[in-house]
């Protein structure tokens, strides 16, 4: 991969004065926002061609995703795994890697957490909960970290490898949940044994949204600090800009790649933990619902900026939360959300070609004389 | 009927290899064509699924499976064309566009395919090469679909095209060096876009095979990554169409492993055998990639190997 200008913004110099900074920053906000609107517009034309009303679609989305306190709860509960899944894409993207197999780490992290919950069922939560969290993060980290290791030490394309490993992870989960880890009492939907109440993750007081949301947002902030404020993040951005130059400079490129991919995987594993401990109460096939894939789109929409991931994830969670109502009211298939995501994704990638084309955003133009 | 014992397994894997390999073959031939021109299309998984849906729908509506194949090829060419045009824009990441096209292709296929999950569409014809045998398993294994034969012929034709024809040479020059191609007066962007569109058409036909012959029905889990594996297989086959044919047979055999063992009564580790093709693909990728050397046979302009 040579063309990194699209996915990793250059290290900015702050010598152009504050207005120039504002101009440059607003390009990074306005262009993706415009691309999002273009994606919506294309999707609206698509709906019109089917004889469906885009106005009804978007107003239903607003009502079911953001209109009431209840819909906000629904949206925010779905936001938590999306935050982690998007970080699993955004962190490796700093090094110029396109890792798209976060789904695998979510699924296996969930299974690991479920298994630990059974293994330590007799112990107090003080031991069992850290074991569940640690095992989910460890398994997720090893899974995606090995994608990074394969990339660096063997030159294996990380995009293909991570997606293949997601398929393998889902097969492994099915094997474990229907075989060795299956609770004989789960008849219709094979699951691990249900977690004890003391091991479940509760809601944020007064919110009726589980703690995963708060931890997800915290991780986004920490990831931003890591990338923007530490030497590791700086080194990763250098390596993402030009891998060979970074190596010549003596940066530990291999450790950076393995470290960032493993960290992304560990966070995706954490998403699996929260899905099991806060939502499903046991590990089962519900873990593989495509959060990992929606996370890819979120990361690209946020231009791999961890702070921007938070609002974008909430927006896309709202679309997912409202899809049930839209299916019933407008008689649309469930794949409608996928079509919308496809249009938005393509639009956002096409907008990469526009950076630097508009003079308004050039810092030089705003430099005080 | 005589008891074949465990001979059933290799026989079924051989039959499975022939039956399962065809979509791998078409997708990988399409990807070879695209990558030889210097562009990667990771979205062929979406094209494969969309091809499967459109072939099934058209075959059901018209009663002709061949019209279905044609529709799948046209749909695939359209997806390839869109991918090619988007990637022609400066500074657009072709790998990411492939992922987006994969999501869009699957989304559109599931969206329009919903009404066709129940109806039954006519199958593509197949030819029995097992007439000499009395054993039903042998007969079943050697019932070869016409598309498999067409794919095999295409593999050799494409090999010859790259080796000995002007068109093949033009594609190779464009794939190896944009500058050299420009110096020769060629139009690299146009040629790449056309090669990507043609590659998409191949992948669409692969999808038609899935829905119109084996497994021979349309549902949302019909491909589950076969298009992606076929893209990985191209690296293994070193961008050589004939090697793609061999690799497709190998992958088909691996894909047949799960259902075969299940049919003879192995239920233990059933899901693990279903993971066999993915594990094999990953293993093959690891074995054939290299961190230091440029890969032999790789087109010079290909972003995946740089």
Interface residues (C-beta under 8 A of the other chain):
Chain A: X1 X2 X3 X5 X6 X7 X98 X100 X150 X152 X153 X154 X155 X156 X157 X159 X160 X161 X163 X164 X165 X167 X168 X171 X172 X174 X175 X178 X179 X293 X296 X297 X300 X333 X334 X335 X336 X337 X338 X339 X340 X341 X342 X343 X345 X346 X349 X350 X352 X353 X355
Chain B: X42 X86 X89 X90 X91 X92 X93 X95 X96 X97 X99 X100 X101 X103 X104 X105 X106 X107 X108 X109 X110 X111 X114 X224 X225 X228 X229 X231 X232 X235 X268 X269 X270 X271 X272 X274 X275 X278 X279 X281 X282 X285 X286 X289 X290 X291 X292 X303 X304 X306
